[in-house]
Amino acid sequence: AYVPMAETEMRRICSSMRAKWDVKVIAMTHRTGVVPIGEPSVEIAVSSPHRRDALEAVHFAIDELKARVPIWKKEVYDEPGEGVAPAGWKANAEWTGPSQ
C-alpha cells in the first residue's frame, strides 16, 4: 500500500459520504501487511440518525475503497505445486487508479 495516498483517498471517500448522506461519525480502516485467511482486512462503521443513510453510506464506502484506494495484496500459498501458483502480487481488478 502507498499509505499517504491511501489515507488521502479514504478521507475523500468520507467527504463524499458526508455530502450524500446524513452521517454523524465514520470509521474506516484497511489493514496492511500479513492478514491471515478468515480475518477482516477492511472495517467500516457509520453512525446516522437514519438506518438507510448509514447502510447506503457503508455500501458506497466499500465499493469506492476497492475502486480508488491504492492497496494491493500479495497472495502467499503454503507450497507451490501442480495447480497452485507461487506467491505473487495480485492486481485489484476493481481499482481504477492511474496506470503504471
C-alpha positions as CSV (number, residue, x, y, z in Angstrom):
1,A,0.0,0.0,0.0
2,Y,1.1,3.6,-0.6
3,V,-0.1,4.9,2.8
4,P,-0.2,8.6,2.2
5,M,-2.2,8.2,-1.0
6,A,-4.4,5.6,0.6
7,E,-5.2,7.8,3.6
8,T,-5.9,10.8,1.3
9,E,-8.4,8.7,-0.8
10,M,-10.1,7.4,2.3
11,R,-10.6,10.9,3.5
12,R,-12.1,11.9,0.2
13,I,-14.5,8.9,0.4
14,C,-15.6,10.1,3.8
15,S,-16.2,13.6,2.5
16,S,-18.3,12.2,-0.4
17,M,-20.3,10.1,2.2
18,R,-21.0,13.3,4.2
19,A,-22.1,15.1,1.1
20,K,-24.5,12.4,0.1
21,W,-26.0,11.2,3.4
22,D,-26.8,12.4,6.9
23,V,-24.0,10.6,8.7
24,K,-22.5,11.7,12.0
25,V,-19.4,9.5,12.6
26,I,-17.4,7.5,10.1
27,A,-14.7,5.0,10.9
28,M,-12.8,3.3,8.1
29,T,-9.6,1.2,8.2
30,H,-7.8,-1.1,5.9
31,R,-5.2,-3.5,7.3
32,T,-1.9,-3.8,5.6
33,G,0.8,-6.4,5.9
34,V,0.0,-10.1,6.6
35,V,-3.7,-10.6,7.1
36,P,-4.4,-14.3,8.0
37,I,-7.1,-16.1,6.0
38,G,-10.5,-15.6,7.5
39,E,-9.6,-12.3,9.3
40,P,-11.1,-9.0,8.1
41,S,-8.9,-6.6,6.1
42,V,-11.4,-3.8,5.9
43,E,-13.6,-2.3,8.7
44,I,-16.2,0.5,8.0
45,A,-18.6,1.8,10.6
46,V,-21.1,4.7,10.1
47,S,-23.5,6.3,12.6
48,S,-26.5,8.2,11.4
49,P,-29.9,9.1,12.7
50,H,-31.4,7.1,9.9
51,R,-30.6,3.4,9.3
52,R,-30.9,3.7,5.5
53,D,-28.4,6.5,5.3
54,A,-25.9,4.5,7.3
55,L,-26.3,1.3,5.3
56,E,-26.1,3.1,1.9
57,A,-23.1,5.1,3.1
58,V,-21.3,1.8,4.1
59,H,-22.1,0.2,0.8
60,F,-20.8,3.2,-1.1
61,A,-17.6,3.3,1.1
62,I,-16.6,-0.3,0.4
63,D,-17.2,0.0,-3.3
64,E,-15.3,3.2,-3.5
65,L,-12.5,1.9,-1.3
66,K,-12.0,-1.1,-3.6
67,A,-12.1,1.1,-6.7
68,R,-10.0,4.1,-5.6
69,V,-7.6,3.3,-2.7
70,P,-4.2,2.0,-3.8
71,I,-3.8,-1.1,-1.6
72,W,-2.6,-4.3,-3.2
73,K,-2.4,-7.8,-1.9
74,K,0.2,-10.5,-2.3
75,E,-1.3,-14.0,-2.2
76,V,1.1,-16.5,-0.5
77,Y,0.5,-20.2,-0.7
78,D,1.9,-22.9,1.6
79,E,3.6,-24.9,-1.1
80,P,3.7,-24.2,-4.8
81,G,2.9,-27.3,-6.8
82,E,0.7,-28.6,-9.6
83,G,-2.3,-26.3,-9.9
84,V,-1.0,-24.0,-7.2
85,A,0.6,-20.8,-8.2
86,P,3.7,-19.5,-6.4
87,A,3.4,-16.4,-4.2
88,G,2.8,-13.3,-6.2
89,W,1.1,-9.9,-6.3
90,K,-2.5,-10.0,-7.4
91,A,-3.9,-6.9,-9.1
92,N,-7.1,-5.5,-7.8
93,A,-9.3,-5.7,-10.9
94,E,-11.7,-3.1,-9.3
95,W,-9.1,-0.4,-8.8
96,T,-9.4,2.4,-11.3
97,G,-6.4,4.5,-10.3
98,P,-3.7,5.7,-12.7
99,S,-2.0,3.0,-14.7
100,Q,1.7,2.5,-14.1
